[in-house]
Amino acid sequence: MNPVVSQPGYGTGGVMHSDWQSGVFDCCDDLGICLCGTFFPLCLSCQIASDMNECCLCGASVAMRTLYRTRYGIPGSICSDFLWLGCFPHCTLCQLKRDIEKRKAMNAF
């Protein structure tokens, strides 16, 4: 019997590994997203949830970030997601939206 040593990626049937397309503090990568996340974080949360076909109330949650990370094979843990969102909620939210937009531009979303 062979042990399973890797989990399949989301929707690919194979193993998929990736990384964030921008860092948590790379706000200058997209000033529009940064301003929206700073002044209208609930709107940005709803945009993220809509992009991921989820309920608007889930946009800025640990579960949403964890789901996204898992879907794209981004390393991390629920604990790290919780800490990032707890310590830097606006920056983390903006990172997630920037990543979604970059993956859309690459036709990888």
C-alpha positions as CSV (number, residue, x, y, z in Angstrom):
1,M,0.0,0.0,0.0
2,N,1.4,3.4,-1.0
3,P,0.8,6.3,1.4
4,V,-0.7,9.6,0.1
5,V,2.0,12.2,0.3
6,S,0.3,15.2,-1.3
7,Q,-3.2,16.6,-1.6
8,P,-4.8,17.5,-5.0
9,G,-5.1,21.1,-6.0
10,Y,-8.5,22.7,-6.4
11,G,-10.1,21.9,-9.7
12,T,-6.9,20.7,-11.4
13,G,-6.8,17.1,-10.5
14,G,-3.1,17.5,-9.7
15,V,-0.9,19.1,-7.1
16,M,-0.8,22.8,-7.4
17,H,1.6,25.0,-5.5
18,S,1.7,28.8,-5.7
19,D,2.5,31.9,-3.6
20,W,0.9,35.2,-3.0
21,Q,1.1,37.5,-6.1
22,S,2.0,40.4,-3.8
23,G,3.0,40.9,-0.2
24,V,0.8,42.0,2.7
25,F,2.4,45.4,2.8
26,D,2.6,46.0,-1.0
27,C,-0.1,48.6,-1.0
28,C,1.6,50.6,-3.8
29,D,1.0,47.7,-6.2
30,D,-2.6,49.0,-6.6
31,L,-3.5,52.2,-4.9
32,G,-7.2,51.9,-5.8
33,I,-7.5,48.7,-3.8
34,C,-5.5,50.2,-1.0
35,L,-7.8,53.2,-0.8
36,C,-10.9,51.1,-0.9
37,G,-9.5,48.8,1.8
38,T,-8.6,51.7,4.0
39,F,-11.8,53.7,3.7
40,F,-14.4,51.1,2.6
41,P,-13.2,47.7,4.0
42,L,-16.8,46.3,4.0
43,C,-17.2,47.1,0.3
44,L,-13.9,45.5,-0.4
45,S,-14.9,42.4,1.6
46,C,-18.1,42.1,-0.4
47,Q,-16.1,42.4,-3.7
48,I,-13.8,39.6,-2.6
49,A,-16.7,37.4,-1.5
50,S,-18.4,38.1,-4.8
51,D,-15.2,37.2,-6.7
52,M,-15.1,33.9,-4.9
53,N,-18.9,33.2,-5.2
54,E,-19.4,33.3,-1.5
55,C,-21.7,35.2,0.9
56,C,-20.8,38.9,1.4
57,L,-20.5,38.4,5.1
58,C,-17.5,36.0,4.6
59,G,-15.3,38.5,2.7
60,A,-12.9,39.5,5.5
61,S,-12.9,36.2,7.5
62,V,-10.2,33.8,8.3
63,A,-12.2,31.1,6.5
64,M,-12.2,33.1,3.3
65,R,-8.5,33.6,3.4
66,T,-7.9,30.0,4.3
67,L,-10.2,28.8,1.4
68,Y,-8.3,31.1,-1.0
69,R,-4.9,29.9,0.1
70,T,-6.0,26.2,-0.1
71,R,-7.6,26.7,-3.5
72,Y,-4.3,28.1,-5.0
73,G,-1.8,26.0,-3.0
74,I,-0.4,29.0,-1.1
75,P,1.6,27.9,1.9
76,G,0.3,28.9,5.4
77,S,-2.0,27.8,8.1
78,I,-5.3,28.8,9.7
79,C,-3.3,30.2,12.6
80,S,-1.2,32.4,10.3
81,D,-4.4,33.6,8.5
82,F,-5.9,34.5,11.9
83,L,-2.8,36.4,13.0
84,W,-2.5,38.3,9.7
85,L,-6.2,39.3,9.8
86,G,-6.0,40.1,13.5
87,C,-2.9,42.3,13.3
88,F,-3.2,43.9,9.9
89,P,-6.8,43.5,8.7
90,H,-6.9,46.2,6.0
91,C,-3.5,45.2,4.6
92,T,-4.4,41.5,4.5
93,L,-7.8,42.3,2.9
94,C,-6.0,44.3,0.2
95,Q,-3.5,41.6,-0.4
96,L,-6.3,39.1,-1.1
97,K,-8.0,41.4,-3.5
98,R,-4.8,42.3,-5.3
99,D,-4.0,38.6,-5.6
100,I,-7.5,37.9,-7.1
101,E,-7.0,40.7,-9.7
102,K,-3.6,39.5,-10.7
103,R,-4.8,35.9,-11.1
104,K,-7.7,37.2,-13.2
105,A,-5.3,39.1,-15.4
106,M,-3.3,35.8,-15.9
107,N,-6.5,33.8,-16.6
108,A,-5.6,31.7,-13.5
109,F,-8.6,32.6,-11.3
